[in-house]
Amino acid sequence: APAELHQTSRLLNAITSPNVYIRTAVLASCAVPGIFPSVMLEAKNELGERQAYLPTRRWIDGSFSDDLPAKRLARLYDVNHYIGSLINPIVLFTKDGWDNTRIPSWVRWLTHKSASRFAKATCAVSQKYTPNWTRFNVLMNTVASVLNQEYSANINVYPDFRKFDFRQILSPLSEAELLELVRQGELATWSQMERIRITSKVERTLERILEEYGENDLLHAKMKRRKKQVQKT
């Protein structure tokens, strides 16, 4: 996500940015505003030399603008079904995360809605009356974006937040703590395995149909069926 106002986030991958150094992209993905500094991405040029990728821009953690970039993935890879591994604490405020916390659902829903509307209103007022307060405007835009974006996928896998100590969210973890988080991820996935199996079976079946009949044949059959329906009506 961009560290400046009036810039859009970017989906970096092998198609859109094959020459960007993964190290700098990981650093940017860890850059929480106010805690870690924003990062200038680096990339290889045509000679294989290291250089700045958009030298006038700085980047922060992408979850502050688009935690689940579904639309961009759909355009790049023709994806229309998503399995989300959700470890962002904001997921507590989504419908699918309501059962995995001690906080009552109505409290979280009310808090989220109130904070979201307040951030939107403050963002609009600050940009209108205090356009020169750049840092404050960036902060309010970030808060509004975090609260208003969509976090849910078609199938959601999220940890049991009741077992997580949020006081350690920015602290280095020991090997045992990391392994415990991995174990929690495995346990959270098991309950979704049947849904994943069914959707994967549907996908493989559709691929087999396309390979057997071809897209042109299927399109012709679809147009023929549609023509019959029009004639009946």
Order of alpha helices (4+ residues) and beta strands (2+ residues): alpha-beta-beta-alpha-alpha-beta-alpha-alpha-beta-alpha-alpha-alpha
